Amino acid sequence: MRAENCTRARSHLANLESGQRLARVNDKGEREFLDDKTRADEARRAREIIASDCR
């Protein structure tokens, strides 16, 4: 399970750091793009998962 979380977090972080515009679907089913703050928050969470699960 930890190895899977590690792989997923590394992939997500790579996507966040790629510079591509990323979007997700909100509660209303609408597509919304990640702003810089959201992208930074997501990257921070991914790094925390990597630190705890990628050993």
N, C-alpha and C positions, 0 to 999 in steps of 0.2 A: 504494500500500500504506500509506504514512504517513497519507494523508488518511482512509483507512478506519479505521486504528487510532485516529486523532484523534477521529473521529465516534463510534466505539464507546466510547472512554474517556470522552468528554463525556457520553454517554448513561448510562453506568454510574455516573459520579459524580453525575449528577442524581438517579438512582434512590436512591443511597446517602444523599444529603442530603435526600431528600423526607420522611424520617421514617417511611415505611411499613415494616412488618415484612417483611424479605426472607428468603427461604429458599433453600437449595440441597440437592441430593441428595448424600448421603455415599457412601462406598465400599460400604456394605451396601444401598444403594438406598433408604435412609430419608431423609425430609425433615427437615432441621435448620435452625433459624432462626439468623441471624447475631446474635451478641452485640455489645456496644458495641466491644470490642477488635477483633474481626474486621472490623466495619464501618469502624473507623478505619484499620486496615491496608489494607483494600481501597481506601478513599478516597485514602490516601497513594500507593498504587501507581498509581491512575488519574491523580492529579495529576502524577506523574512522567512518565507516558506523554504527557499533555497538554503538559507542558513540552518534551518532546523531539520530539514528532511534529506539534504544532499550530503550525506556523510559517508 
